[in-house]
Structures are given as structure tokens and as C-alpha cells.
Amino acid sequence: MDYDFSQTEINIEQGTLVVTPSLFEFDDFTVVAKALLLRLDATLIDQQPSADLHQWLIDFEGCQLLLKAEHYTASVWLELLVLSEIESLIFIQQLLSRY
């Protein structure tokens, strides 16, 4: 399935980028996350699944971020580990808006 990841909202102060994929279901996080990683040409480093929160550590062009999804809010977001790398998050937002 081809997901639409173009709906995003960035919070520069917190270093987060909320991504609202089309038709997101928390139980399908793995499929959606893999599609997002493919779209970004990012790689998975580590993953921490749980009953209501998924956390994946990913690498995007040398910048490490957390890709998170929360069950109760059906939210998906990227979170910087180092706030000074905000330019990478802005670039990701621009990249996703092109599709």
C-alpha cells in the first residue's frame, strides 16, 4: 500500500514532526513505519514495541531520530535525539510534502 505521509506538523522547540499517514491503525505500525523508512531512505537501528507505544531508533543521513507511534491517540511522530539537528527534521518535512 502507498501511504500518504504529506500531512505533517513540526514543532521546532520540541524537535518533533507529527506525521499523519492516511488510514493509520496502531496495529499496522510496522507496515506503516517500514513504508516511511523506505520513503525517507532511512535505516532501522533498534526497536522497542509495547502494547500502547512503539519506539524505533532510526538513522536518516547520519541523524538519529526516534520514530514513535502511540495507540490511544493514533499518533505517529519523529523526535530528534539532539535538538541542534533541527535542520534534518525540517528537511524531512519538506521531503514528505513532495509526495
VMD Tcl script that draws the C-alpha trace (Angstrom):
set ca {
  {0.00 0.00 0.00}
  {1.22 3.50 -0.82}
  {0.77 5.72 2.24}
  {0.35 9.47 2.08}
  {2.81 11.00 4.56}
  {2.41 14.58 3.33}
  {0.27 15.71 6.30}
  {2.87 16.84 8.85}
  {3.22 19.31 11.67}
  {6.59 20.36 13.01}
  {7.35 21.66 16.50}
  {10.79 23.27 16.33}
  {11.05 23.92 20.09}
  {10.40 20.26 20.94}
  {12.20 18.79 17.92}
  {9.22 16.74 16.79}
  {7.48 16.15 13.49}
  {3.99 14.68 13.69}
  {3.22 12.60 10.61}
  {-0.39 11.76 9.87}
  {-0.36 8.82 7.45}
  {-3.53 8.00 5.59}
  {-5.55 5.18 7.14}
  {-3.26 4.68 10.15}
  {-4.10 1.84 12.53}
  {-1.80 1.28 15.51}
  {-1.75 -2.48 14.90}
  {-0.32 -1.80 11.43}
  {2.56 0.32 12.73}
  {5.28 -2.00 11.45}
  {3.97 -1.85 7.88}
  {3.46 1.92 8.01}
  {6.87 2.52 9.63}
  {8.67 0.41 7.03}
  {6.93 2.36 4.26}
  {8.01 5.63 5.90}
  {11.61 4.44 6.26}
  {11.62 3.42 2.61}
  {10.24 6.82 1.57}
  {12.97 8.58 3.59}
  {15.71 6.11 2.68}
  {16.32 5.78 6.43}
  {17.51 2.72 8.32}
  {16.24 1.00 11.44}
  {18.77 0.77 14.27}
  {16.66 -0.58 17.14}
  {13.01 -1.06 18.07}
  {11.03 -1.14 21.30}
  {7.45 -2.31 20.76}
  {4.92 -2.33 23.57}
  {1.18 -2.65 23.99}
  {0.47 1.07 23.55}
  {3.71 2.71 22.35}
  {6.14 1.75 19.60}
  {9.59 3.34 19.51}
  {12.07 2.81 16.71}
  {15.53 4.33 16.68}
  {16.28 5.24 13.08}
  {19.11 6.83 11.12}
  {18.40 9.44 8.47}
  {21.56 10.62 6.70}
  {23.60 10.40 9.90}
  {20.93 11.96 12.11}
  {19.42 9.62 14.69}
  {15.75 10.07 15.49}
  {13.02 8.22 17.32}
  {10.04 7.13 15.26}
  {7.16 6.73 17.69}
  {3.53 5.67 17.50}
  {1.01 5.82 20.31}
  {-2.10 3.66 20.47}
  {-4.58 5.89 22.31}
  {-4.10 8.95 20.11}
  {-3.29 7.01 16.91}
  {-0.31 9.36 16.55}
  {2.92 8.87 14.64}
  {5.86 11.23 15.06}
  {9.58 11.65 14.62}
  {11.59 13.01 17.52}
  {15.13 14.33 17.44}
  {17.63 12.95 19.93}
  {19.75 16.09 19.54}
  {17.76 19.30 19.21}
  {20.57 21.05 17.34}
  {19.88 18.75 14.36}
  {16.57 20.54 13.66}
  {17.60 21.18 10.04}
  {17.33 17.43 9.38}
  {13.76 17.42 10.71}
  {12.85 20.43 8.55}
  {14.35 18.65 5.54}
  {12.31 15.50 6.30}
  {9.14 17.61 6.45}
  {9.95 19.16 3.07}
  {10.76 15.75 1.61}
  {7.47 14.23 2.77}
  {5.46 17.19 1.47}
  {6.66 16.44 -2.09}
  {4.70 13.19 -2.33}
}
mol new
graphics top color blue
foreach p $ca { graphics top sphere $p radius 0.5 }
foreach p [lrange $ca 0 end-1] q [lrange $ca 1 end] { graphics top cylinder $p $q radius 0.2 }
display resetview
